[in-house]
Amino acid sequence: MLPNFLLIGAPKAGTTSLFYYLDEHPDVYMCPIKEVGFFWAYAGDIQLKGPGIERTRHRLVTDLDRYQQLFDGVKDEKAIGDASVRYLSNPRAPELIHRFIPQAKLIASLRQPADRAFSSFVHNLQDGVEPCTDFYEAVRQEKQGLREGWTQARYLDRGFYAEYLKRYLQYFDRQQLHISLLEDLKNDARGLMQELFEFLEVDPNFTPNTTQLHNVSGLIRNPALRYLWARLSKLRAAARPLLSPRLRHVLAEWALRDTVKPTFAPELRAELTEYYRADIIALQDLLQRDLSEWLKPVVS
């Protein structure tokens, strides 16, 4: 069995929350492992490089039989989903998805790309994946090609949403894509979930618990716990296969229950917003939606 819908990204745009809200619906079955990455890694010569590759290696599925086995738990659910945020930006994914499941419905949640990049940096820093403590230095290294080929801890090339969505539209009808913004989730989570349930053709009147946010970026406030959590990143990755996905999530939510958000330097946010300006304007035209707030150099 294969899924009939995919949650394709973007990273740090509320996709983990959407995964758990969708999973609550009795007519929805979500792949028990988030980020299996089958539709970007299938039958490819995957070279994992850079820090943090352990957590990717332990959940990556490249074999069709093994991927199908992840859906052995499906009973009579109508909507069967897989969530992997790299599907959005990976150039192989649209063609592979179309080859295997051409009628698939695709869900994308997007976030102002400069804010998404910084949130990803904070997430990686917290997880012990990011070697720099300064976001400006991480961006400088990436611009200079010092992180070329890294699997994790790359921030700039995940934010060109219009470019990525146009690749999908070469293979799929626009009606097969549901595209929302992180602002939609923040401002009206229940309304967004009703839209998604309608899109997936399951009961739209079901109300998931949207009060809990999942996988929110931040640094653990307790310095000792923060240090321990980062230092044990490789051990945590090695322990993944030994724990159920639900238990792993509960443990992570407990460890990250009290976090503080570092400040995103306004001048760097303005610089990165300008870096993405042309793509934001193209996305605005593609979605026929006002994204002028995204183009402001500072958060209003």
Secondary structure, DSSP 8 states (H G I E B T S, - for coil): ---SEEEEE-TTSSHHHHHHHHHHSTTEEE-SSTT--HHHHTTS-----STTHHHHHTT----HHHHHHTTTT--S-SEEEEE-THHHH-TTHHHHHHHH-TT-EEEEEE--HHHHHHHHHHHHHHTT--S-S-HHHHHHHHHTTTTTT-SSS--GGG--HHHHHHHHHTTS-GGGEEEEEHHHHHH-HHHHHHHHHHHTTS-TT-----SS--S---EESSHHHHHHHHHTHHHHHHHGGGS-HHHHHHHHHHHTSSEE-----HHHHHHHHHHTHHHHHHHHHHHT---GGGGSSS--
